[in-house]
Amino acid sequence: MPATEYQGSFLGRISIRRNQVIAMDGNHEQELEDLELFQKHVADRFGELLAQPSDEIPNDPLLSIAWLRKLLDMFLCCEAEFKAVLIMGRDPSQISKPPLDRLLPEFLDRVVKALDICNAVSIGVDLVRHYQKLAEIVVSAMEQRPLGDGQVRRAKKALTSLVAAMTLEDGSNTKSTERTWSFGRRGSGAVANKDRAAAQFRSLSSTMAKNWSASKQIHAMSSNLVAPRGNESSGLALPVYIMSNIMVFVMWALVAAIPCQERNGLMTHFQVPRQLAWAQSMIGLQEKISEEWKKKEKKGCAGLLEEMQRLEKLGQSLIEFTDSFQFPIEAERLEEVKVQVDELAETCKKMEEGLVPLQLQIREVFHRVVRSRTEVLDVLDQAGKVSAPSM
């Protein structure tokens, strides 16, 4: 059953059942069944994200724009079901008792940190769109025929700016560019391009505080995550724990993929217990992303977004071509370059089609969690009024 269908079925079932006049203490078996179904849906959705592509079932590459959009869709579905399990038609006094009186404030604090990350990632998408525009200049110049010195110089200027921007290890870490500059130039032109790349990131990230750190935000979100034990493992503490892990994973993946302010140590902050059945695919995805991060961090990279990695690879190859360009060019070499330019054009097309919808989805996640946080606070406020002694 498609995700939206079994989500609708799940939410409808909870709504109907909670509207029935049944004492909650006598409805424990149905509560357990809802929790089991929620865990199954989480496992299924992460399994789909981890699934290997095949001839019968093609899949989007890990950390591609299309994959990130599926990730955000998954988050929104899980968030809706979590809220249904937690508060739909429920007596407010149920979520004001231990351990929820401690776990929910911690969860709401994670939500606030996730909102900051959504803002930072949205800014990062703007930077990726800047990379796309530079790559489009390269494509426009290199597609000209005959290909002469003027077109190559124009492409080389855009390529140099593109590669300089994308070799910033952490977007805001300008010192790393000197160390990771991969073409051996140390002249004024290279320095100017480095400075422009750093200035571009600073201008885009000006809405974030200078000492704000995406890595520290992820660390703070995950530092007090402890799996429920004993009786808590079959109560409402469990969906709060599951949704907290989903939120941390989604924010972690976005920060890994999209340029964000200060990401040093990002891979050391997030762990999920391996014995949890619903978390197996999440752990598998985390391991794959961590492997990609380890490959790239030595060279320096503004993000693991699959389309950005293609821009980086093609940009490095084409800049070598522009460095050695002599007119007239051999037909065989021209054909090799054409293949690379065509691939660059196709990547730009995917970015043009996907980046704006991705940014809109990030905003949708932002507004959804703001609304859900308000709803949870309202329920907690109602519970507080019920439990307050009458004067």
Secondary structure, 3 states (H helix, E strand, C coil): CCHHHHHHHHHHHHHHHHHCCCCHHHHHHHHHHHHHHHHHHHHHHHHHHHCCCCCCCCCCCCCCHHHHHHHHHHHHHHHHHHHHHHHCCCCHHHHCCCCHHHHHHHHHHHHHHHHHHHHHHHHHHHHHHHHHHHHHHHHHHHCCCCCCHHHHHHHHHHHHHHHHHHCCCCCCCCHHHHHHCCCCCCCHHHHHHHHHHHHHHHHHCCCCCCCCCHHHHHHHHHCCCCCCCHHHHHCCHHHHHHHHHHHHHHHHHHHHHCCCCCCCCHHHCCCCCCCCHHHHHHHHHHHHHHHHHHHHHCCCCCCCCHHHHHHHHHHHHHHHHHHCCCCCCCHHHHHHHHHHHHHHHHHHHHHHHHHHHHHHHHHHHHHHHHHHHHHHHHHHHHHHHHHCCCC
